[in-house]
């Protein structure tokens, strides 16, 4: 069992790192496709990525300690088995079974050869489940057959070529029985999928919900927060670009960032009918709640409401860094400690209020709006 733990742990680490880069693009893709965030589809898609990583790590790990694997093997080492059903002989040789003695059946099931066959079946069984979910048609079981055989062949070739020539000789066996068991597992998973997929909403129900949300012209808080995150990334890019042509100091950095925020959060939506870069990607815009148009007054209020907390936090940071004289006298020092404590407390308090507000809005189910939309009387609209 320990030989399986290390590859899965490695796959999880790779998956965690990859997820940091894939999360935002995938959320954007899912929202543009469905019109809302289907967390069940998100879970299925990301679990599919993790499954492929885990399966690949299981067939290549652990890696040999040296690239010269030929030196560690005998000259007559056989690197492949092209005889089908050799696993039957292996099972009977390692754990002979007597039909009249049930105890021998248990020994056979516990044997290494049988467990190896079971592992090869289970390895691609999830692939069949995923294919059934993605296509939703029982008649397409041939997709699972072809995909299972193709992925298994890829695994076997990977082993036969010594990780595509990285190692001088193969360090695992190319086995036709593995091809058979892997492919059988994929097909078995395809037909067993309905037992598991009953826990997830069907693609038809997701499509129906998508059409309903679009018809109601609803934009939930999560996509609005994601759009603001994308806008923040654009602000950083523009601010860094402006820094190329300006001096490098804290005050100039604040000015560059402020200019970028004006461009992204006010000027662009003003000239682009309420679309910021983030909202344009997610296919909605910001409009006045009464007129359903992006008025200059409302957009300006929204910008100020977003800019003011950021400016306050920035000023607090600058005061904390530069305001205190570098003096260590016995009389002044206690006052400096209390001033520093007060500044840091105010800084954390502002962050805490914003964080709690964000959680309240996100878990309100769309019944509450972010404070900058409330004070500016703005709402997100798909039209």
C-alpha positions as CSV (number, residue, x, y, z in Angstrom):
1,X,0.0,0.0,0.0
2,X,2.9,2.4,0.7
3,X,4.0,2.1,-2.9
4,X,0.7,3.8,-3.9
5,X,0.8,6.5,-1.2
6,X,3.9,8.3,-2.5
7,X,2.7,8.7,-6.2
8,X,-0.7,9.9,-5.0
9,X,0.9,12.4,-2.6
10,X,3.1,13.6,-5.4
11,X,0.1,14.0,-7.7
12,X,-1.7,16.0,-5.0
13,X,1.2,18.4,-4.7
14,X,1.4,18.9,-8.4
15,X,-2.3,19.4,-8.6
16,X,-2.3,22.0,-5.8
17,X,0.3,24.0,-7.6
18,X,-1.4,23.7,-11.0
19,X,-4.8,24.7,-9.4
20,X,-3.4,28.1,-8.4
21,X,-2.9,28.8,-12.1
22,X,-6.0,27.0,-13.4
23,X,-8.6,28.2,-10.9
24,X,-9.4,31.7,-12.2
25,X,-9.3,30.7,-16.0
26,X,-11.6,27.7,-15.2
27,X,-14.0,29.8,-13.2
28,X,-14.2,32.3,-16.1
29,X,-14.7,29.5,-18.6
30,X,-17.4,27.9,-16.5
31,X,-19.3,31.1,-15.9
32,X,-19.2,32.1,-19.6
33,X,-20.4,28.6,-20.6
34,X,-23.2,28.2,-18.0
35,X,-24.0,31.7,-16.9
36,X,-23.4,30.7,-13.2
37,X,-20.9,28.8,-11.2
38,X,-21.8,25.1,-11.1
39,X,-19.8,23.9,-8.2
40,X,-20.7,20.3,-8.9
41,X,-19.3,20.6,-12.5
42,X,-16.3,22.4,-11.0
43,X,-15.7,19.5,-8.6
44,X,-16.0,16.9,-11.4
45,X,-13.7,18.8,-13.7
46,X,-10.9,19.4,-11.2
47,X,-11.2,15.9,-9.8
48,X,-10.7,14.6,-13.3
49,X,-7.5,16.6,-13.6
50,X,-6.3,15.2,-10.3
51,X,-7.3,11.7,-11.3
52,X,-5.2,11.9,-14.5
53,X,-2.2,13.2,-12.6
54,X,-2.6,10.5,-10.0
55,X,-2.9,7.7,-12.6
56,X,0.2,9.0,-14.4
57,X,2.2,9.2,-11.2
58,X,1.2,5.7,-10.2
59,X,2.6,4.2,-13.4
60,X,5.9,6.2,-13.4
61,X,6.8,6.6,-9.7
62,X,9.0,5.9,-7.9
63,X,11.6,6.8,-10.4
64,X,15.0,5.0,-10.6
65,X,17.9,6.6,-8.7
66,X,20.0,6.7,-11.8
67,X,19.4,7.3,-15.6
68,X,21.7,4.4,-16.4
69,X,19.0,1.8,-15.6
70,X,20.7,-0.8,-18.0
71,X,23.6,-1.1,-15.5
72,X,21.1,-2.2,-12.8
73,X,19.5,-5.0,-14.9
74,X,20.7,-8.3,-16.1
75,X,21.6,-8.7,-19.8
76,X,18.7,-11.0,-20.5
77,X,16.1,-8.8,-18.9
78,X,12.7,-9.1,-20.7
79,X,11.0,-5.7,-21.1
80,X,7.6,-6.8,-22.4
81,X,5.0,-9.5,-22.3
82,X,2.9,-10.0,-25.5
83,X,1.1,-13.2,-24.4
84,X,-2.5,-12.5,-23.3
85,X,-3.8,-13.9,-20.0
86,X,-0.4,-14.5,-18.4
87,X,-1.9,-13.1,-15.3
88,X,-4.0,-16.2,-14.9
89,X,-0.9,-18.4,-14.7
90,X,0.8,-15.9,-12.4
91,X,-2.2,-16.1,-10.0
92,X,-2.4,-19.8,-10.0
93,X,1.4,-20.2,-9.6
94,X,1.6,-17.8,-6.6
95,X,-1.6,-18.8,-4.8
96,X,-3.0,-22.1,-6.1
97,X,-6.8,-22.3,-5.7
98,X,-8.8,-25.4,-4.9
99,X,-12.5,-25.0,-5.7
100,X,-13.5,-27.3,-2.8
101,X,-11.5,-25.3,-0.3
102,X,-12.9,-21.7,0.2
103,X,-9.9,-20.7,2.3
104,X,-7.7,-20.9,-0.8
105,X,-10.0,-18.4,-2.5
106,X,-9.2,-15.8,0.2
107,X,-5.5,-16.5,-0.2
108,X,-5.8,-16.0,-3.9
109,X,-7.6,-12.6,-3.4
110,X,-4.8,-11.5,-1.0
111,X,-2.1,-12.6,-3.4
112,X,0.2,-10.1,-5.1
113,X,-0.7,-11.3,-8.6
114,X,-4.5,-10.9,-8.1
115,X,-4.1,-7.5,-6.5
116,X,-2.0,-6.4,-9.4
117,X,-4.8,-7.4,-11.8
118,X,-7.4,-5.6,-9.6
119,X,-5.2,-2.5,-9.5
120,X,-5.0,-2.4,-13.3
121,X,-8.8,-2.7,-13.6
122,X,-9.4,0.0,-11.0
123,X,-6.8,2.3,-12.5
124,X,-8.9,3.4,-15.5
125,X,-12.3,2.6,-14.0
126,X,-12.8,6.3,-13.0
127,X,-12.0,7.2,-16.7
128,X,-15.2,5.4,-17.8
129,X,-17.2,7.3,-15.1
130,X,-15.9,10.6,-16.3
131,X,-16.6,9.8,-20.0
132,X,-20.2,8.8,-19.1
133,X,-20.6,12.1,-17.3
134,X,-19.2,14.2,-20.1
135,X,-21.2,12.5,-22.9
136,X,-24.3,11.3,-20.9
137,X,-25.2,8.7,-23.5
138,X,-25.1,4.9,-22.8
139,X,-24.7,4.1,-26.5
140,X,-21.3,5.8,-26.5
141,X,-19.6,3.1,-24.5
142,X,-17.2,2.7,-27.4
143,X,-15.8,6.1,-26.4
144,X,-14.7,4.5,-23.1
145,X,-13.3,1.5,-24.9
146,X,-11.1,3.7,-27.2
147,X,-10.2,6.1,-24.5
148,X,-9.3,3.4,-22.1
149,X,-7.2,1.5,-24.6
150,X,-5.5,4.7,-25.8
151,X,-4.6,5.9,-22.3
152,X,-3.4,2.5,-21.3
153,X,-1.3,2.2,-24.4
154,X,0.2,5.6,-23.6
155,X,1.1,4.4,-20.1
156,X,2.7,1.2,-21.4
157,X,4.7,3.0,-24.1
158,X,5.9,5.4,-21.4
159,X,7.2,2.5,-19.4
160,X,8.6,0.7,-22.4
161,X,10.6,3.7,-23.6
162,X,12.1,4.4,-20.2
163,X,10.1,7.6,-19.8
164,X,10.6,8.5,-23.5
165,X,14.3,7.9,-23.5
166,X,15.2,9.7,-20.2
167,X,16.4,6.4,-18.8
168,X,18.7,4.1,-20.8
169,X,16.5,1.1,-20.4
170,X,12.8,0.5,-19.4
171,X,12.4,0.2,-15.6
172,X,8.9,-1.4,-15.8
173,X,7.3,-4.1,-18.0
174,X,5.2,-3.5,-21.1
175,X,2.4,-6.0,-20.5
176,X,-0.5,-6.7,-22.9
177,X,-2.5,-8.0,-19.9
178,X,-2.3,-4.5,-18.5
179,X,-3.8,-3.1,-21.7
180,X,-6.6,-5.6,-21.4
181,X,-7.4,-4.9,-17.7
182,X,-7.1,-1.1,-18.0
183,X,-9.4,-1.1,-21.0
184,X,-11.9,-3.4,-19.3
185,X,-11.8,-1.1,-16.2
186,X,-12.7,1.9,-18.3
187,X,-15.6,0.1,-19.9
188,X,-16.8,-1.2,-16.6
189,X,-16.6,2.3,-15.1
190,X,-18.7,3.6,-18.0
191,X,-21.6,1.2,-17.3
192,X,-21.3,1.6,-13.5
193,X,-21.3,5.4,-13.7
194,X,-25.0,6.0,-13.1
195,X,-24.6,4.7,-9.6
196,X,-22.1,7.5,-8.8
197,X,-23.5,10.2,-11.1
198,X,-26.8,10.1,-9.3
199,X,-25.1,12.3,-6.7
200,X,-24.4,15.1,-9.2
201,X,-26.9,17.2,-11.2
202,X,-27.2,16.2,-14.9
203,X,-26.0,18.4,-17.7
204,X,-29.6,18.9,-18.7
205,X,-30.5,20.4,-15.2
206,X,-27.4,22.6,-15.4
207,X,-28.5,23.9,-18.8
208,X,-32.0,24.5,-17.6
209,X,-30.7,26.5,-14.6
210,X,-28.4,28.5,-16.9
211,X,-31.3,29.5,-19.2
212,X,-33.4,30.5,-16.1
213,X,-30.6,32.7,-14.7
214,X,-30.0,34.4,-18.1
215,X,-33.7,35.0,-18.5
216,X,-34.0,36.6,-15.0
217,X,-30.9,38.8,-15.7
218,X,-29.3,37.8,-12.4
219,X,-25.6,38.1,-11.6
220,X,-24.6,36.6,-8.3
221,X,-21.9,38.0,-6.0
222,X,-19.3,35.4,-6.8
223,X,-18.9,36.4,-10.5
224,X,-18.9,40.0,-9.4
225,X,-16.0,39.3,-7.0
226,X,-14.2,37.4,-9.7
227,X,-14.6,40.3,-12.1
228,X,-13.2,42.7,-9.4
229,X,-10.2,40.3,-9.0
230,X,-9.6,40.4,-12.8
231,X,-9.8,44.2,-12.7
232,X,-7.3,44.2,-9.9
233,X,-4.9,42.2,-12.0
234,X,-5.3,44.7,-14.8
235,X,-4.6,47.5,-12.4
236,X,-1.4,45.9,-11.3
237,X,-0.3,45.4,-14.9
238,X,-1.0,49.1,-15.8
239,X,0.7,50.4,-12.6
240,X,3.8,48.3,-13.4
241,X,3.8,49.7,-16.9
242,X,3.6,53.3,-15.6
243,X,6.4,52.6,-13.2
244,X,8.7,52.2,-16.2
245,X,8.4,55.9,-17.0
246,X,8.4,57.2,-13.4
247,X,10.6,57.4,-10.4
248,X,10.8,54.4,-8.0
249,X,9.5,55.3,-4.6
250,X,6.5,54.7,-2.4
251,X,4.7,57.9,-3.2
252,X,5.1,57.4,-6.9
253,X,3.9,53.8,-6.6
254,X,0.7,55.0,-4.9
255,X,0.2,57.6,-7.7
256,X,0.8,54.9,-10.4
257,X,-1.7,52.6,-8.8
258,X,-4.2,55.4,-8.3
259,X,-4.0,56.3,-12.0
260,X,-4.4,52.6,-13.0
261,X,-7.5,52.3,-10.8
262,X,-9.0,55.4,-12.3
263,X,-8.5,54.0,-15.8
264,X,-9.8,50.5,-15.0
265,X,-12.6,51.2,-12.5
266,X,-13.9,54.5,-13.9
267,X,-12.7,55.6,-17.3
268,X,-13.1,52.2,-19.1
269,X,-16.6,51.5,-17.8
270,X,-17.6,55.1,-18.6
271,X,-16.6,54.8,-22.2
272,X,-17.5,51.1,-22.6
273,X,-21.1,51.3,-21.5
274,X,-20.5,50.0,-18.0
275,X,-18.0,47.2,-18.8
276,X,-14.8,46.9,-16.9
277,X,-12.2,44.5,-18.2
278,X,-13.3,41.8,-15.7
279,X,-17.0,42.2,-16.2
280,X,-16.5,42.2,-20.0
281,X,-14.8,38.8,-19.7
282,X,-17.7,37.5,-17.6
283,X,-20.3,39.0,-19.9
284,X,-22.0,41.5,-17.6
285,X,-21.9,45.3,-17.0
286,X,-22.6,47.8,-14.3
287,X,-25.7,49.9,-14.6
288,X,-27.8,52.3,-12.5
289,X,-30.6,50.5,-10.8
290,X,-33.3,53.1,-11.8
291,X,-32.3,53.9,-15.4
292,X,-30.6,50.6,-16.2
293,X,-27.8,52.6,-17.9
294,X,-24.3,53.2,-16.7
295,X,-24.5,56.8,-15.6
296,X,-21.4,58.9,-15.0
297,X,-22.6,59.8,-11.4
298,X,-23.1,56.2,-10.4
299,X,-19.8,54.9,-11.9
300,X,-17.9,57.7,-10.2
301,X,-19.5,56.8,-6.8
302,X,-18.7,53.2,-7.3
303,X,-15.0,54.0,-8.1
304,X,-14.7,56.3,-5.0
305,X,-16.3,53.6,-2.8
306,X,-13.7,51.0,-4.0
307,X,-10.8,53.5,-4.0
308,X,-11.3,55.0,-0.6
309,X,-10.6,51.9,1.5
310,X,-7.6,51.1,-0.6
311,X,-6.3,54.6,-0.1
312,X,-7.0,54.5,3.6
313,X,-5.0,51.2,4.0
314,X,-2.2,52.6,1.9
315,X,-2.0,55.8,4.0
316,X,-1.9,53.8,7.2
317,X,1.0,51.8,5.8
318,X,2.9,54.9,4.9
319,X,2.3,56.5,8.3
320,X,3.4,53.3,10.0
321,X,6.6,53.3,8.0
322,X,7.6,57.0,8.0
323,X,5.7,59.0,10.6
324,X,7.6,58.1,13.7
325,X,10.9,59.8,14.4
326,X,13.9,57.5,15.0
327,X,14.1,58.3,18.6
328,X,14.7,56.0,21.5
329,X,14.3,58.3,24.5
330,X,12.6,57.1,27.7
331,X,9.9,59.7,27.5
332,X,8.9,59.4,23.8
333,X,9.3,55.7,23.4
334,X,6.1,54.6,25.2
335,X,4.0,57.0,23.1
336,X,5.5,55.6,19.9
337,X,4.6,52.1,21.0
338,X,1.0,53.1,21.6
339,X,0.8,55.0,18.3
340,X,2.2,52.0,16.4
341,X,-0.3,49.7,18.2
342,X,-3.2,52.0,17.3
343,X,-2.1,52.2,13.6
344,X,-1.8,48.5,13.3
345,X,-5.1,47.9,15.0
346,X,-6.8,50.3,12.6
347,X,-5.2,48.5,9.7
348,X,-6.4,45.1,10.8
349,X,-9.8,46.5,11.7
350,X,-10.4,47.8,8.2
351,X,-9.3,44.5,6.7
352,X,-11.5,42.6,9.1
353,X,-14.6,44.7,8.3
354,X,-14.0,44.2,4.5
355,X,-13.5,40.5,4.9
356,X,-16.7,40.0,7.0
357,X,-18.7,42.1,4.5
358,X,-17.4,40.0,1.7
359,X,-18.4,36.8,3.4
360,X,-21.9,38.1,4.3
361,X,-22.5,39.1,0.7
362,X,-21.1,35.8,-0.8
363,X,-23.3,33.7,1.5
364,X,-26.4,35.8,1.1
365,X,-27.4,33.9,-2.1
366,X,-27.6,37.1,-4.1
367,X,-29.9,38.9,-1.6
368,X,-27.2,41.4,-0.6
369,X,-24.9,43.6,-2.6
370,X,-21.3,44.7,-2.1
371,X,-21.1,48.1,-0.3
372,X,-19.7,49.9,-3.3
373,X,-22.7,48.8,-5.4
374,X,-25.1,49.9,-2.6
375,X,-23.7,53.4,-2.1
376,X,-23.5,54.0,-5.9
377,X,-27.0,52.5,-6.5
378,X,-25.4,50.2,-9.2
379,X,-26.3,46.6,-10.1
380,X,-24.7,44.1,-12.4
381,X,-26.7,43.3,-15.6
382,X,-26.3,40.9,-18.4
383,X,-28.2,43.2,-20.8
